């Protein structure tokens, strides 16, 4: 069968990303990387919250994390490593690629929060650090 255009886009995005395992992402966060959770409120309620992560809606992600943007969050400083997580690691790849096109040091997590949970890494019930 023919590969869909979105699959092709995803493949291109991932080819340019040094994607992390959940454990590598956990270690990167300990080393100062920002974990950014783009899951919906319903997904987070179902799966749990990521300790230390900033919750940023996918629709405003680029504006909040571009260090040159007046609408950025204070943590979005030049050179800060951003590790994006979504539920399964698909939309996070496209988000990380978009951030990289803005010059942000961004990547994502293979398997997303599902893989994080499966690896036995910590989750909690909240509250989350939600950035509008």
PyMOL commands that set and color helices and strands:
alter all, ss='L'
color gray80, all
select helices_A, chain A and resi 5-15+22-30+41-47+58-65+91-101+112-118
alter helices_A, ss='H'
color red, helices_A
select strands_A, chain A and resi 34-37+49-50+54-56+81-85+105-108+123-124+129-131
alter strands_A, ss='S'
color yellow, strands_A
deselect
rebuild
show_as cartoon
